[in-house]
């Protein structure tokens, strides 16, 4: 139980840091946009606000899962994560249209950027680039240990935010310090377009994976054969296989094994056999739950 709580707490803490830094970023981008002649900064402001809402949704989702942590066979939280991820994807699509709208305007009417907001923007994107890059790598490590729809969506958002920080930093440097060149005026809308396409690509992936995870289905034949192979390794620890049930729900794998054991065995011996079978199947399939259910002979 403590291991599950620790995983949930780790997810929640990463998302909480994202909420705090995102809130600060929202305030800064509003100020920068108001004091700079840069439509890309306004687009970045809109995207930052929507990203903040998306990360806030993720944080709320993790808090909900953390407060309801359980070791029982439960399929509901994976669904909750998938629905939350879809909500995040919708907000990212809205960000895409906001950014593309201002990018088209700037392509039609290119002007050099100016104002104190540009200088602040250069420093802010440098700092937040480091922060978001760190959060991205932490989310990536967490995803490898405990993959879920919501943590995957969070990882993609931090990747987009980090990449956007790099692009905006380069764009503002080029537009402000190389304004004497005509091409520098197009750095603003080009940066906005790149960010918009990255957001759209990330939203598409989230839609694809989250909608798939909303559908419950049994494990494919290859994985079921691995279960049978594992049971064959332990053939001397049980009498018969009554039933095998598998389910993939919310991106998580659940397995139920109904096994008949020798009636002369002690309870501790049955439990030891069940634990050894359970451990091997979890290691083979990276399951979230493997439930061994002792049954009597039919």
C-alpha positions in Angstrom: 0.0 0.0 0.0 2.8 2.4 0.9 4.4 1.8 -2.5 1.2 2.8 -4.3 0.8 5.9 -2.1 4.5 6.9 -2.8 3.9 6.6 -6.6 0.7 8.7 -6.4 2.5 11.3 -4.2 5.4 11.5 -6.7 3.0 12.2 -9.6 1.1 14.8 -7.5 4.3 16.6 -6.4 5.6 16.9 -10.0 2.2 18.3 -11.2 2.1 20.6 -8.1 5.5 22.1 -9.1 4.0 22.6 -12.6 1.0 24.4 -11.2 3.2 26.8 -9.2 5.6 27.5 -12.0 2.7 27.7 -14.5 0.9 30.3 -12.3 4.1 32.4 -12.1 4.5 32.0 -15.9 1.0 33.2 -16.5 1.6 36.4 -14.6 4.9 37.1 -16.3 3.5 36.4 -19.8 0.6 38.8 -19.3 3.0 41.5 -18.2 5.5 40.8 -21.0 2.7 40.8 -23.6 1.3 44.1 -22.4 4.7 45.8 -22.5 6.1 44.4 -25.8 5.2 44.8 -29.4 5.1 41.0 -30.0 2.1 39.1 -31.2 4.1 35.9 -30.6 4.3 36.8 -26.9 0.5 37.3 -26.9 0.1 33.9 -28.5 2.5 32.5 -26.0 0.5 34.1 -23.2 -2.7 32.5 -24.4 -1.0 29.1 -24.7 0.6 29.5 -21.3 -2.8 30.2 -19.7 -4.3 27.1 -21.4 -1.3 25.0 -20.5 -1.7 26.2 -16.9 -5.3 25.0 -16.9 -4.3 21.7 -18.4 -1.5 21.1 -15.8 -4.0 22.1 -13.1 -6.4 19.4 -14.3 -3.6 16.9 -14.2 -2.7 17.9 -10.7 -6.3 17.6 -9.6 -6.5 14.2 -11.2 -3.4 13.0 -9.4 -4.7 14.3 -6.1 -7.9 12.4 -6.5 -6.1 9.2 -7.3 -3.7 9.8 -4.4 -6.5 10.3 -1.9 -8.3 7.1 -3.1 -5.2 4.8 -3.3 -6.2 1.2 -3.0 -4.7 -2.2 -3.6 -8.1 -3.7 -4.5 -9.0 -4.6 -8.0 -10.2 -1.2 -9.3 -10.7 -0.1 -12.9 -12.1 3.4 -12.4 -9.0 5.5 -11.9 -7.5 4.6 -15.3 -10.7 5.9 -16.9 -10.5 9.1 -14.8 -6.9 9.6 -16.1 -8.0 9.1 -19.7 -10.9 11.6 -19.5 -8.6 14.1 -17.8 -6.1 13.6 -20.6 -8.8 14.2 -23.2 -9.6 17.5 -21.5 -6.0 18.5 -21.6 -5.9 17.7 -25.4 -8.9 19.9 -26.0 -7.2 22.8 -24.3 -4.1 22.2 -26.4 -6.2 22.3 -29.6 -7.6 25.7 -28.4 -4.1 26.9 -27.9 -3.2 25.9 -31.4 -6.0 28.0 -33.0 -5.1 31.0 -30.7 -1.5 30.9 -31.8 -2.2 30.4 -35.5 -4.6 33.3 -35.5 -2.0 35.8 -34.3 0.7 34.2 -36.4 -1.3 34.8 -39.6 -1.8 38.4 -38.6 1.9 38.9 -38.0 2.9 37.2 -41.4 0.6 39.7 -43.1 1.8 42.7 -41.2 5.4 42.0 -40.0 6.8 44.6 -37.6 9.9 44.6 -35.4 9.4 43.7 -31.7 10.2 46.3 -29.0 9.6 47.2 -25.4 10.8 46.2 -22.0 8.6 43.1 -22.2 11.0 41.6 -24.8 14.0 41.8 -22.4 12.0 40.3 -19.6 10.7 37.7 -22.0 14.3 36.6 -22.9 15.2 36.2 -19.3 11.9 34.5 -18.4 12.0 32.0 -21.2 15.6 31.1 -20.3 14.6 30.5 -16.6 11.4 28.6 -17.4 13.2 26.6 -20.1 15.4 25.2 -17.4 12.4 24.6 -15.0 10.2 23.0 -17.7 13.1 20.9 -19.0 13.7 19.6 -15.5 10.0 18.8 -15.1 10.0 17.0 -18.5 12.8 14.7 -17.5 11.3 13.9 -14.1 7.9 13.1 -15.8 9.8 10.9 -18.4 11.5 9.0 -15.6 8.2 8.6 -13.7 6.4 7.4 -16.9 9.0 4.7 -17.4 8.4 3.5 -13.8 4.6 3.8 -13.8 3.0 4.5 -17.2 -0.5 6.0 -17.3 -2.5 8.2 -19.7 -2.3 11.2 -17.4 1.4 11.0 -16.7 2.1 10.6 -20.4 -0.1 13.6 -21.2 1.8 15.6 -18.5 5.1 14.6 -20.0 4.1 15.7 -23.5 2.9 19.1 -22.1 6.2 19.7 -20.4 8.1 18.7 -23.5 6.0 21.2 -25.5 6.5 23.9 -22.9 10.3 23.3 -22.8 10.5 23.4 -26.6 8.4 26.5 -26.7 10.7 28.2 -24.2 13.7 27.4 -26.4 12.0 28.6 -29.6 10.7 31.8 -28.0 14.1 32.5 -26.5 15.8 32.2 -29.9 12.9 34.2 -31.6 13.1 37.1 -29.1 16.9 37.3 -29.3 16.7 37.4 -33.1 13.8 39.8 -33.4 15.2 42.3 -30.8 19.0 42.3 -31.4 18.9 41.7 -35.2 15.9 44.0 -36.0 18.0 45.8 -38.6 17.6 42.8 -40.9 14.2 42.5 -42.7 14.1 38.7 -42.1 14.2 39.2 -38.3 10.7 40.6 -38.4 9.4 37.2 -39.5 11.1 35.4 -36.5 8.1 36.2 -34.4 5.4 34.6 -36.5 7.7 31.7 -37.5 8.2 30.9 -33.8 4.5 31.1 -33.1 3.7 28.7 -36.0 6.3 26.1 -34.9 4.9 26.2 -31.3 1.3 25.9 -32.7 2.3 22.8 -34.8 4.0 21.2 -31.8 1.0 21.7 -29.6 -1.3 20.2 -32.3 1.0 17.2 -32.8 1.1 16.6 -29.0 -2.7 17.0 -28.7 -3.2 14.5 -31.5 -1.1 11.9 -29.7 -3.0 12.4 -26.5 -6.4 12.0 -28.3 -5.2 8.8 -29.9 -3.8 7.2 -26.7 -6.6 8.4 -24.4 -9.5 7.3 -26.6 -7.8 3.9 -26.9 -7.4 3.6 -23.2 -11.1 4.4 -22.6 -12.0 1.1 -24.3 -11.7 -2.0 -22.2 -10.3 -5.1 -23.9 -8.6 -8.4 -23.2 -4.9 -8.9 -23.6 -3.6 -10.0 -27.0 -2.9 -13.6 -27.6 0.9 -13.2 -27.3 0.6 -11.8 -23.7 -1.9 -14.5 -22.8 0.6 -17.1 -23.9 3.2 -15.6 -21.6 0.7 -16.1 -18.7 0.3 -19.7 -19.7 4.1 -20.1 -19.9 4.5 -18.7 -16.4 1.8 -21.0 -15.1 3.6 -23.9 -16.7 6.8 -23.0 -14.8 4.8 -23.4 -11.6 2.8 -26.5 -12.6 3.8 -28.3 -9.4 2.3 -25.6 -7.1 -1.3 -26.0 -8.1 -3.7 -28.7 -9.2 -5.7 -27.1 -12.0 -6.5 -23.9 -13.9 -10.2 -23.1 -13.6 -10.3 -19.8 -15.5 -8.1 -16.9 -16.7 -9.4 -13.4 -17.1 -7.5 -10.4 -18.5 -8.4 -6.8 -18.9 -6.8 -3.7 -20.1 -8.5 -0.6 -18.7 -7.3 3.0 -18.7 -3.9 1.8 -20.1 -3.4 -0.5 -17.1 -3.3 -4.4 -17.2 -5.3 -6.5 -14.8 -5.1 -10.3 -14.6 -7.3 -12.7 -12.6 -6.3 -16.3 -12.2 -8.7 -18.9 -10.8 -6.5 -21.7 -9.6 -7.3 -25.0 -7.8 -4.8 -25.9 -5.1 -4.2 -29.2 -3.2 -6.8 -29.2 -0.3 -4.1 -30.6 2.0 -1.9 -27.6 1.7 -1.7 -25.0 4.5 -2.9 -21.5 3.9 0.6 -20.2 4.1 1.8 -22.6 1.5 -1.0 -21.6 -0.9 -0.2 -17.9 -0.4 3.5 -18.5 -1.0 2.7 -20.3 -4.3 0.3 -17.5 -5.3 2.9 -14.8 -4.6 5.6 -16.6 -6.7 3.2 -17.0 -9.6 2.0 -13.4 -9.2 5.5 -12.0 -9.2 6.6 -13.8 -12.3 3.5 -12.6 -14.3 4.0 -9.0 -13.1 7.6 -9.1 -14.2 6.7 -10.6 -17.6 3.8 -8.4 -18.5 4.5 -5.3 -16.4 0.9 -5.7 -15.0 -0.7 -3.3 -12.6 -2.6 -6.0 -10.8 -2.4 -9.8 -10.8 -5.0 -11.5 -8.6 -4.7 -15.2 -7.7 -8.1 -16.6 -6.6 -8.0 -20.1 -5.0 -11.1 -22.2 -6.0 -12.4 -25.6 -5.1 -12.7 -28.4 -7.6 -15.8 -28.2 -9.7 
